[in-house]
Amino acid sequence: MADTAQGLLDRLLAWFRANPPVDDDEHPRPAIPVEPATRVLERFGAWCGSGSMASDKTIARDIAFARWLGLTRLDVIINDHSGSRAERTFDTYPRSKIVALCAAATKAGLETNLMSWIMPHERYLRDGCKEIVSLLEETDATSVCFDAEEPWTQARRPMPYADAAAVVAEALKGHRWGVTGIGYASSEKLGPLVRASAYMVPQAYVTSRSNLDPSHDPYKLAKHWMKLFGLRDLVVGLAAYHQEGIAGYTVDQALRACFASANAADPVAIVWWSLRQIRSSSKIANSIRGLLAHQNEQLLPRAPTPQEIT
């Protein structure tokens, strides 16, 4: 008899608990402790996309994995326009798959946010925002985050960036939205969009290929965005790939140092790119699970002292 979606989710979650990923060649190493920030962070997520929503089984698998890691949110990618530069039509992955993934995540107690690519062309923006508003209402997602990388900054024949930002702000009035981009983003091109948004997500992607320092640069990049775009809710994007080979750090130490550095900027959430890449590496999966277990322990109610009991 075929499993129900909930039954499959429960079985997968039980399997993850009983069989945590372990690399045979990974030996215990000293970990860099997570230093406390001004406040205890409560929201942790990962981006996920077409692979997560491919089928009922992949949906159940990835939600079970997210819960096993200790994530509290999923950031659901609804399209891929990363290679586009010329004006194009706005489209998404099959709507039914997006809705199914968000519904299953919500049922499992995870917050959902949508993520869409964005381009500075008027027809694309108007059609896209109309579709996004409809998806926000159907999925009950908390927000949508626009990925303003090369399709936005290197678009051919873009409309004025201030005008493009105004189209988005007007079309999404009454809905929460944010902007993500590279750490050293163009103030001229991203500024109007970020300043109109509710939150910003600098991509502080420290990897073995980035020449960034895990202990300092996530904080530095977050502060750079604050200086460029002003104060608003901060979500920091961290890398969960190419963590092997960062000079002076083991995989676990690099992930912990990045987390501590990002957390020092007092974000409202930290989100990793991406769930698929976390799932593909047992070292990274175990490190993030350990990090979040530490954070969640800090959120538990404090036990009363004997004096308080009496």
N, C-alpha and C positions, 0 to 999 in steps of 0.2 A: 504493500500500500504506500502511495506517495506521501512524503512528509508534508504537513501544512507548513506555511512560511514560518509561523511562530515555533512549531515543533523543531524545524530545521535550525532556527536561530538558537533555541535553547540547547540543542545537541552540540552545535558548533561552539557556543560559549563554554559549555562544560568541557569540551575537548581542549580548548585553549587553556583553560585553568589547569587541567590535568597534564598537559603537554606543552609547557612554555618553550619557545624556540631557544635552542642552545647550539652554539657552534663547538664542534669537538676540539677545534684548535684554539679556542679562546680560553686563556688562563686568567684567573682572577688578577686584577690590577687595582692599585689604589685609585679611588675616584675623587675628583675635586668636589668638595661639599657645596651644596647649593646655599648660597648666602641669602638671608632673608631680605626682602625688599620692604618698602614703606608699608605695603599692604599685602595680604595673602591673596595671590591670584587664584581665581576660581574657575576660569574658562579656558579650556585647551581644545584645540581642534586640528583637523587635517583637511586639506583639499582632496577631493575625490571626483572622478569623472565617469567617462563612458564605460570603463572596465568594471566599476562598481555597480552600475545600473544595467549591465548586459542581460541579466536574467534574475529570476527569483532567487536562485542559488547564490549568485554573486552578491546580491543585495544582502541576503542573510549572512553570508560569509563575512562581508566587510563590516556590517553593523556589529556582529559578534566580536570581530577583531578590535573595532574601535572601543567597545565596552571593556574588552580584556585589557587594552592599553590604559584605560582610565580617561579617555577623551570625554568631553562633555558636549561637543558640537561637531557637526560635519559641514564643510563648505563645499557645496555641490556645484561643480562646473557644468554649465548648461550648453556650452558650444565650444568650438575651437576655430577661431579666426586668426590664429597666431601668424600664419603665413601671408595674410592679406595686407596689401598696401593700397591698391586701387579701390575705388568705391564699389560696393557689393551689396547684395541683399542681406538682411539680417535673418538668421535662422538659428535653430537650436537642435540638440539631440531630440529624439522622439519624445514628445511631451508626456506620453503615458509612462515612459521609463523614469523621467525626472520626478513625476508625481509619485510613482511607486517607491522610489528610493527615499524621498522626503517623508512619505507617510510611514514607512517602516522605521525610519530613524526617529521620528517623533514618537511613535508607539514605544520605542525602546528607551525613551527618556532623553534623547539627544536633541539639542537645539540645531536647527538647520538654517543655513544661509546660502543664498545662490551666488554664483560667480559667473560673470559674462565678460567676454572680450568687448571692446568698444572702439569705434572709429569716428573721426570728426567729419561725418557726412550727414547732411540733414535728413534725407529719407531713411537712411540706416538708423539714425538715432530715434526718429519718431516711430518707425515701425518696431524697433527693438524695445523701446520703453513701453510701448503699448502691450507687447507680448510679455515683457517682464512683469508689469503690473498684474496682468492676468495670472501669471504663474505665482507671484507672491500671494495673491488672494486664494488660489486653489491649493497651494501647498502649505499655507500659513507659515512660510519661512519668515524669519526675523528681519532679514534685510537682503539686499543684493549688493555685491561688491564688483566694481568695474575694473578689469585688468587693463590699465593704460600703459602698455609697453609699446613696442614698435608699431603695431597697427594704428595706434593713436599718435605717437610722436613722429613717425616716419610716413604717415599717410600721404598719398598723392592727391594734390589739389584739395587740401583740407579747407573747411570753412574756418573763419576766425575762431580761435580756441575759446575766447570768451563767449562768443555766440553759441558754440557747441555746448559749453557748460550750461548756458542759460536754457537751452532746449531740454537738457536732462533734468535740471532742477525744476522746471515747470511741469514736465511730464510725470515726474515722480513725487510731486508735492503730496505730502501726507504719508509717504513711505520712507523707511529708513534705508539709506544707501551710503556706500563708502567707495574708496579708490585705493587700488594697490599698484605699485610700480617699483622699478629698480631703486636701490638705495640712493644712488646719486642721480636722481631724476632731474629733468629740465624744469626749472621753476616757471619759465615762460610758457611751456606747453601744458604742464600739469597743474600749474598754479590755479587757474580759474576753476578747474574741475574739482580739485581737492578742497579749495576754500568754500565751495558750495555744498560739500558733502558733510555727513554727520560723523564719519570716522575715516581714518587713513591707515593703510597697511604697508609700511615700508618693507621691502624684501631684503632682509639682512641675511643673505645667503652666504654663510661662511662654509667653504668647501676646500678640498685639497687643490683646487684650481683657481681659487678666488684671490689669493694673497691677502686675505683678511685674517685678523686675529680673533679667535673665539672669545677671549676674555674681555675685549674692549670694543670691537667694531659693531656688534648689534646695538649696544647702548649709543655709540657714536652716531650711527645711521639714524636711529630713532630721534635723537636730539637734532640731527641735521634737518629732518622733515619738520620737526616742531618749529625750528627757526625759519624754514622756508615758507611754511604754509599756515602757521599759527596753531594755537591750542585747540584740539578737538579730541574725541576719543581715539586712543591709540591701540592698534592691534599690530603686533610684530610678527612678520613672516620669517620662519627659520627653515633652513635646509635639512632634509633627512636623506641626503644622498652625498656621495663622494666625501664621506667622513674619514675614510681610511687614508692615512698619509699626510694629515695636517701636522706640520712640523711641531714637535714638542708635546703632542697630545695623542692619547689613544682615542679610539672611537667614543668610548664612554666619557672620557674627560672632555673631548671637544663638544659633545652634545650638552653636557652639564655646564660647561663654561659659557656656551652660547645662551643657554636658558637663563643662567644667572645674570649675564650681561643685559639681555633683553628685559628681564624682569626688573632690573634696577631702574629702567625708564618708566616704571609704573604703568604698564599697559593694562587695558581691560581684558585682553586675551592674547594668547600666543597660538599661532597656527603653523603647522609644518607642511612643507611640500615634499612628498605627498603621501597619502595613505598607501598607495601602491608601492612606493619605494620603502616605506617603513616595513610593509609586509614582506618585502623581498630580502630583507637583511635581519637575521636574528640578533646581531649585535645591536643594531639601531632599535629594533623592537624592544629588546630587554632594557636598554638604557632609558628609553622614553617611558616605559612602564614603571621603572624604578623611580624616575623623576616625579612622575605623577602620583605614585604611591606616597612619596615624601610630601608633596603638596597637599594631597587629600588628608593626610594625617594632621596637618596643621589646621584643617577646617573642622575637625571633630570637636564637639563640645568639651571644654575642660572639665576634668573630674573634680568634684567639690573636695575641699580640704576637710579634715576631721572637725576643725573648728566651725566650718560652715554647716556641716551636718548637725552639729549639736546646737 
